[in-house]
Amino acid sequence: MTKLGVACFSGCKSLTSIIIPNSVTNLGSWCFHGCTNLTSITIPNSVTSLGSYCFRDCTSLTNVTIPNSVTELGRECFWGCKSLGSITIPNSVTNLGSWCFHGCTNLTSITIPNSVTDLGNFCFYGCTSLTNITIPNSVTSLGSNCFWDCTSLTSVTIPNSVTELPMECFYGCTGLTNVTIPNSVTSLGRSCFSGCI
């Protein structure tokens, strides 16, 4: 077996744990979508891709181990994983897909490695417990609405590699007290800091 196909375990609400063999290289889209009792998962080093919506709505997921073989976190990969408190992204990952961590309301910390160049649209939308985040110098693009409604975010430093803050990037970040914007940034998008009271 080399691949877990599209929606392979989708809706398996009684699934609490699973062992993925080392022969698997790809977790298909919607693979574990809606596995609401899955609490932890270890992804083997053979896997290179986490498909779109892979762990969407795995509401009990508290621990995920992502190996260095993975290069991309797909669109809406961890959408709605509201029990996920922290996650470490390996140095192999270059892209965080759109809506990747949307609604991860218990996520308090995340380490973005220097390999990542792009944070997708709505990437951390609704991560209401996220208090601080370090954006590495490798990141050249922040997606629109990237940190929308990260209400606990208090400070952020934009690296020199970024040239534009897109529309509604920090919209509704009501706890934001300090922002460092470098000289490299030439444009602030529409409603970029709207609601940052």
PAGU-586330 format. One line per 8 residues: number of its first residue (from 1); their letters; for each residue x, y negated, z negated of C-alpha. Coordinates in pm, 1 decimal, always signed. Layout:
NUM = a = X:Y:Z; ...
//
This chain:
1 = mtklgvac = +0.0:+0.0:+0.0; +144.3:-338.1:+104.3; -153.0:-572.0:+68.5; -453.7:-628.1:-153.9; -714.9:-733.4:+99.2; -960.9:-1021.1:+105.2; -1195.2:-1017.2:-198.2; -1043.4:-683.3:-300.9
9 = fsgckslt = -1147.2:-707.1:-669.3; -1379.8:-1005.8:-639.8; -1653.8:-1002.9:-902.9; -1509.7:-712.7:-1106.1; -1626.8:-873.9:-1429.2; -1528.3:-581.9:-1654.3; -1167.7:-566.6:-1528.2; -935.8:-656.8:-1818.4
17 = siiipnsv = -593.1:-558.0:-1682.5; -430.2:-425.5:-1367.6; -88.3:-299.2:-1260.2; +9.7:-403.4:-908.3; +263.8:-166.3:-748.0; +598.0:-293.6:-616.5; +501.8:-204.7:-260.9; +249.6:-492.4:-245.1
25 = tnlgswcf = +374.8:-806.0:-66.8; +53.1:-1005.7:-31.8; -244.7:-1080.6:-254.3; -529.1:-1164.1:-17.3; -774.0:-1454.0:-39.6; -1038.8:-1419.4:-312.5; -845.8:-1112.8:-437.6; -935.5:-1144.8:-807.9
33 = hgctnlts = -1204.3:-1410.9:-773.9; -1455.2:-1401.8:-1059.0; -1276.0:-1136.1:-1266.9; -1400.7:-1313.7:-1576.6; -1253.3:-1067.4:-1829.7; -905.0:-1044.6:-1677.4; -675.5:-1190.0:-1946.3; -325.0:-1142.6:-1809.3
41 = itipnsvt = -149.7:-1025.8:-1496.4; +209.1:-960.3:-1394.0; +278.7:-1006.6:-1025.6; +564.2:-784.3:-897.5; +875.5:-921.8:-726.1; +760.7:-778.0:-395.3; +477.7:-1033.3:-360.5; +557.6:-1339.3:-147.0
49 = slgsycfr = +215.6:-1501.7:-118.9; -79.5:-1572.4:-348.2; -377.4:-1612.4:-117.5; -632.4:-1891.5:-128.5; -884.7:-1859.0:-413.7; -676.5:-1564.1:-543.8; -758.9:-1611.0:-914.5; -1048.2:-1853.8:-877.5
57 = dctsltnv = -1286.6:-1847.2:-1174.8; -1081.5:-1597.3:-1376.2; -1208.6:-1780.1:-1682.9; -1037.5:-1555.6:-1943.4; -693.0:-1558.3:-1779.1; -440.9:-1684.0:-2036.6; -112.5:-1553.8:-1898.9; +26.3:-1521.1:-1547.2
65 = tipnsvte = +381.4:-1421.1:-1456.7; +474.0:-1544.9:-1108.8; +795.9:-1390.6:-969.4; +1070.6:-1571.6:-776.5; +959.1:-1397.2:-458.3; +645.2:-1613.4:-428.4; +688.0:-1916.7:-199.0; +339.3:-2067.8:-200.6
73 = lgrecfwg = +38.6:-2097.8:-428.1; -263.8:-2095.3:-201.7; -560.3:-2328.8:-190.5; -773.8:-2312.8:-507.5; -544.1:-2037.5:-636.0; -619.2:-2094.0:-1007.4; -940.1:-2297.3:-970.9; -1149.0:-2278.5:-1287.8
81 = ckslgsit = -900.5:-2073.3:-1491.9; -1009.0:-2264.6:-1800.0; -825.2:-2041.8:-2052.0; -482.9:-2088.9:-1887.5; -276.8:-2291.9:-2136.6; +58.6:-2310.9:-1959.1; +226.8:-2180.0:-1649.0; +580.5:-2174.7:-1511.4
89 = ipnsvtnl = +618.5:-2203.1:-1137.0; +933.2:-2031.7:-1005.9; +1201.7:-2208.4:-801.0; +1096.4:-2018.3:-489.3; +765.5:-2208.5:-455.3; +765.7:-2503.6:-212.8; +397.7:-2592.2:-197.9; +107.6:-2618.3:-442.8
97 = gswcfhgc = -211.9:-2582.7:-241.3; -511.1:-2815.9:-254.7; -729.3:-2774.0:-565.1; -465.7:-2530.5:-696.0; -529.1:-2593.2:-1068.1; -865.4:-2768.7:-1045.0; -1067.6:-2730.8:-1363.4; -791.1:-2567.6:-1567.9
105 = tnltsiti = -922.8:-2755.5:-1869.3; -692.8:-2584.7:-2122.7; -370.8:-2641.2:-1926.4; -147.6:-2852.9:-2150.5; +188.4:-2812.6:-1980.1; +328.5:-2709.7:-1646.3; +681.6:-2698.5:-1508.9; +714.5:-2797.5:-1144.7
113 = pnsvtdlg = +1050.7:-2680.0:-1007.3; +1282.2:-2878.0:-779.1; +1186.7:-2652.5:-489.0; +835.2:-2800.9:-461.0; +796.4:-3068.8:-192.4; +420.2:-3110.7:-178.4; +139.2:-3138.0:-433.3; -186.6:-3067.2:-253.5
121 = nfcfygct = -507.7:-3272.0:-258.1; -693.8:-3249.3:-591.3; -407.3:-3028.8:-716.6; -460.5:-3100.5:-1088.9; -812.9:-3240.7:-1067.8; -994.2:-3204.8:-1400.0; -696.7:-3074.9:-1600.1; -830.4:-3264.8:-1898.4
129 = sltnitip = -576.8:-3127.0:-2152.1; -263.9:-3201.8:-1946.9; -70.1:-3458.8:-2151.4; +242.8:-3512.0:-1946.8; +396.2:-3392.7:-1625.3; +738.9:-3426.7:-1466.9; +734.3:-3468.6:-1091.4; +1073.9:-3358.9:-955.4
137 = nsvtslgs = +1274.6:-3554.6:-697.7; +1207.8:-3282.4:-441.2; +842.2:-3389.3:-414.6; +783.9:-3620.7:-118.0; +405.9:-3608.1:-101.6; +127.7:-3638.2:-359.8; -211.3:-3531.9:-229.6; -514.7:-3756.8:-257.7
145 = ncfwdcts = -699.4:-3727.4:-590.7; -399.9:-3527.6:-716.5; -446.7:-3611.1:-1086.8; -813.3:-3715.2:-1081.5; -970.9:-3697.7:-1430.2; -655.4:-3585.6:-1610.5; -794.0:-3773.8:-1908.6; -519.3:-3669.1:-2155.6
153 = ltsvtipn = -230.8:-3770.5:-1928.8; -48.5:-4053.4:-2108.2; +256.6:-4124.9:-1893.3; +396.9:-4038.0:-1554.6; +716.4:-4115.6:-1365.4; +701.4:-4117.8:-985.8; +1033.4:-4002.6:-831.5; +1225.5:-4199.4:-568.1
161 = svtelpme = +1142.3:-3934.1:-311.3; +778.9:-4051.9:-296.6; +688.7:-4338.2:-60.0; +312.2:-4355.3:-105.0; +54.2:-4301.5:-378.1; -258.3:-4181.1:-196.6; -618.3:-4276.9:-259.2; -762.9:-4200.3:-603.5
169 = cfygctgl = -436.4:-4032.7:-705.7; -481.2:-4112.6:-1077.3; -852.3:-4189.6:-1066.3; -1017.8:-4157.7:-1407.3; -696.4:-4098.0:-1603.2; -842.4:-4281.8:-1901.8; -551.5:-4200.7:-2136.7; -276.0:-4323.3:-1904.1
177 = tnvtipns = -70.6:-4592.6:-2079.5; +256.7:-4590.9:-1886.2; +341.4:-4545.6:-1516.4; +684.7:-4584.9:-1359.1; +663.2:-4656.8:-985.9; +996.4:-4665.1:-797.7; +1099.9:-4912.5:-524.9; +1059.0:-4635.1:-268.0
185 = vtslgrsc = +679.1:-4659.7:-293.5; +544.5:-4900.0:-31.7; +172.4:-4830.5:-54.5; -89.9:-4770.9:-323.1; -401.0:-4603.0:-188.6; -763.3:-4702.6:-243.5; -876.3:-4672.2:-605.8; -536.7:-4524.3:-694.3
193 = fsgci = -564.8:-4614.3:-1064.2; -939.4:-4677.9:-1080.0; -1081.8:-4608.0:-1426.3; -743.6:-4610.5:-1599.8; -885.3:-4820.2:-1880.3
//
